[in-house]
Amino acid sequence: MSHVLSKRHSERHRIDAIGWLRAAVLGANDGIVSTASLLTGVLAAQVSHETAVLTGISGLVAGAMSMATGEYVSVHSQADSEKAALEQERAELETDFHGEHRELTAIYMRRGLDHHMASQVAEKLMEHDALGAHARDELGISDATMANPLQAALVSALSFAAGAALPLAVVLLAPKAWLIPAVVVSALCSLAFLGGVAAKTGGAKVWDGAVRVTFWSSLAMAATAGIGSFFGTAI
C-alpha cells in the first residue's frame, strides 16, 4: 500500500507549466521564424550586409515589443474576465449561499458522486473556502491557470528576442556567400529542436511537434525569399 501511495505521490503533471510554456514557445518560434524569414527576404533581394544586419536588429526589437504588447493585452483581458467572474460569484455567495451549495452539489453529482456524498463534499469545501471551491469547480479558475499579464508579456518578449538572436547571429558570423542557406538551415534545425522540446514537455509526440513547426516555418521562409528575389531583380 505504501508503495502505491509513494508511486502516486511521485507522479508529475505539466498543467502548472502550460501558461509560461505557451508564451515562451510562441515567443521563441515567432522570433526565429519572423527574423529568419525577414533576413532571408532581404538577403534574396541582394541588399548589403550592413542593411541585412540592421534589418535583423530592427526585426528583433520590434518583434519583441510587439509580442510583449500583444500578450499583455490578451492575457490582461483574460485576467479581467476572471476577476469579473470571481466578483459575481462572491456576490452570489453573499446573497444565495444555499443556492450556491446546491449548484456545487449538482456539479459533484455530475462527476459521479451520489447526492448525499456530493452535498457533504460541497458543504465541507464551502466551509473551508467557498469562493475558492466555486472558482475551481464551477468557473475552472485556479492558482495554476490564472492569467498573469506581466509574466506572459515578459516571457514572450525575452523568448522572442532569444529566438530572433539566432538568425541574426548567423548573419553576423557566416560567410557572405552562404548567408541564405546558413540562415535557413540553422533556423529550421533550431525550430525542429524547439518544437520537439515543447511537445515532450507538454506530453505530446516529439516527432509530430518538430515536423509541424518545421514544415510551416519553411513555407514562411520560402515565401519571403521568393518575394525578396522578385523585387530585388525588378528593382
C-alpha positions in Angstrom: 0.0 0.0 0.0 2.8 2.4 0.9 4.5 1.6 -2.4 1.3 2.5 -4.3 0.9 5.8 -2.4 4.6 6.6 -3.0 4.2 5.9 -6.7 1.1 8.1 -6.9 2.8 10.9 -4.9 5.7 11.0 -7.3 3.6 11.5 -10.4 4.5 14.6 -12.4 1.9 16.7 -14.3 2.5 19.5 -16.6 -0.6 21.7 -16.1 1.2 24.3 -14.0 3.7 24.9 -16.8 1.2 25.5 -19.5 0.9 29.3 -19.1 4.5 30.2 -19.2 5.4 27.4 -21.6 2.8 28.6 -24.2 4.2 32.2 -24.0 7.8 31.0 -24.2 7.3 28.6 -27.1 5.2 31.1 -29.1 7.8 33.8 -28.5 10.8 31.8 -29.5 9.1 30.3 -32.5 8.0 33.7 -33.7 11.4 35.1 -33.0 13.2 32.5 -35.2 10.6 32.3 -37.9 9.9 36.0 -38.4 13.5 37.1 -38.2 14.9 34.3 -40.3 12.1 35.0 -42.9 12.8 38.7 -42.8 16.5 38.2 -43.3 16.0 35.6 -46.0 13.8 38.0 -47.9 16.2 41.0 -47.7 19.2 38.8 -48.5 17.4 37.3 -51.5 16.9 40.9 -52.6 20.7 41.3 -52.6 20.9 44.1 -50.1 24.2 45.0 -48.4 25.4 43.0 -45.4 25.0 46.1 -43.2 21.4 46.6 -44.3 20.7 42.9 -43.6 22.1 43.3 -40.0 20.2 46.5 -39.4 17.0 44.8 -40.7 17.6 41.8 -38.3 18.2 44.1 -35.3 15.1 46.2 -36.1 13.0 43.0 -36.5 14.3 41.7 -33.2 13.4 44.9 -31.2 10.1 45.5 -33.0 9.0 41.9 -32.7 9.9 41.6 -29.0 7.9 44.7 -28.2 5.0 43.6 -30.4 4.9 40.2 -28.7 5.0 41.7 -25.3 2.3 44.2 -26.0 0.0 41.6 -27.7 0.5 39.0 -25.0 0.0 41.6 -22.2 -3.3 42.9 -23.7 -4.6 39.4 -24.5 -3.8 37.9 -21.1 -4.9 41.1 -19.3 -8.3 40.7 -20.9 -8.4 37.2 -19.7 -7.5 38.3 -16.2 -10.2 41.0 -16.2 -12.7 38.4 -17.3 -11.6 36.1 -14.5 -11.8 38.9 -11.9 -15.3 39.9 -13.0 -16.4 36.2 -12.8 -15.0 35.9 -9.3 -16.7 39.1 -8.2 -20.0 37.9 -9.5 -19.5 34.6 -7.7 -18.6 36.4 -4.5 -21.9 38.4 -4.7 -23.9 35.2 -5.4 -22.4 33.6 -2.3 -23.4 36.5 -0.2 -27.0 36.7 -1.4 -27.8 33.0 -2.0 -25.3 30.8 -0.1 -27.7 27.8 -0.1 -28.4 28.1 -3.8 -24.6 28.1 -4.4 -24.3 25.0 -2.2 -27.0 23.2 -4.4 -25.1 24.3 -7.5 -21.9 22.9 -6.3 -23.6 19.7 -5.2 -25.0 19.3 -8.7 -21.5 19.7 -10.2 -20.2 16.9 -8.0 -23.1 14.7 -8.8 -22.4 15.1 -12.5 -18.9 13.9 -11.7 -20.2 10.6 -10.2 -21.0 11.2 -6.5 -24.4 10.3 -5.1 -26.5 13.2 -3.7 -25.6 12.7 -0.1 -21.9 12.5 -0.7 -21.9 15.4 -3.2 -23.8 17.5 -0.6 -21.3 16.7 2.1 -18.3 17.4 -0.1 -19.8 20.8 -1.2 -20.6 21.7 2.4 -17.0 20.9 3.7 -15.3 22.7 0.8 -17.5 25.8 1.2 -16.8 25.8 4.9 -13.1 25.9 4.1 -13.1 28.3 1.1 -16.5 28.8 -0.6 -15.2 31.2 -3.3 -12.2 29.0 -4.0 -14.4 25.9 -4.4 -16.7 27.6 -6.8 -13.8 29.3 -8.7 -12.2 25.9 -9.2 -15.1 23.6 -9.8 -17.7 25.9 -11.3 -15.6 28.5 -13.2 -12.5 26.4 -13.9 -10.2 29.1 -12.3 -7.3 28.0 -10.1 -3.9 29.4 -9.0 -2.2 27.2 -11.6 -4.3 28.6 -14.5 -5.0 32.2 -13.5 -3.8 34.7 -16.1 -0.6 36.7 -15.3 -0.3 39.5 -17.9 3.1 40.8 -16.8 4.6 37.3 -16.7 3.2 36.4 -20.1 4.5 39.7 -21.6 8.0 39.4 -20.2 8.3 35.7 -21.2 7.1 36.5 -24.7 9.5 39.4 -25.2 12.5 37.6 -23.8 11.8 34.4 -25.7 11.2 36.3 -29.0 14.5 38.1 -28.6 16.3 34.9 -27.8 14.8 33.2 -30.9 15.5 36.2 -33.1 19.1 36.4 -31.9 19.9 33.1 -33.6 19.4 34.1 -37.3 20.8 37.5 -36.5 24.0 35.8 -35.2 24.2 33.6 -38.3 24.2 36.7 -40.5 26.9 38.3 -38.4 29.2 35.2 -38.4 28.5 33.2 -41.6 30.4 33.8 -44.8 28.6 36.2 -47.2 28.3 33.5 -49.9 26.5 31.2 -47.6 24.2 33.6 -45.7 20.8 32.4 -47.0 21.5 28.6 -46.7 23.1 29.2 -43.3 20.1 31.2 -42.0 17.5 28.8 -43.4 19.3 25.6 -42.1 20.1 27.0 -38.7 16.5 28.3 -38.3 14.9 25.0 -39.3 17.1 22.9 -37.1 16.5 25.1 -34.1 12.8 25.2 -34.8 12.7 21.4 -35.1 14.5 21.1 -31.7 12.3 23.7 -30.1 9.1 22.0 -31.4 10.3 18.7 -30.1 11.2 20.0 -26.7 7.8 21.8 -26.4 6.0 18.6 -27.5 7.9 16.5 -25.0 7.3 19.0 -22.2 3.6 19.0 -23.0 3.4 15.2 -23.1 2.8 15.1 -26.9 4.7 13.2 -29.6 8.2 14.8 -30.2 8.3 13.9 -33.9 4.9 15.5 -34.6 5.8 18.7 -32.9 9.1 19.0 -34.7 7.7 18.3 -38.2 4.7 20.6 -37.8 6.7 23.7 -36.8 9.5 22.9 -39.4 7.0 22.5 -42.3 5.2 25.8 -41.8 8.3 27.7 -41.0 9.9 26.5 -44.2 6.9 27.8 -46.1 7.2 31.2 -44.5 10.9 31.5 -45.4 10.3 30.3 -48.9 7.6 32.9 -49.4 9.7 35.8 -48.2 12.7 34.6 -50.2 10.6 34.5 -53.3 9.2 38.0 -52.7 12.7 39.4 -51.9 14.2 37.8 -55.0 11.4 39.1 -57.2 11.6 42.7 -56.0 15.4 42.6 -55.9 15.5 41.6 -59.5 12.7 44.0 -60.5 14.4 47.0 -58.8 
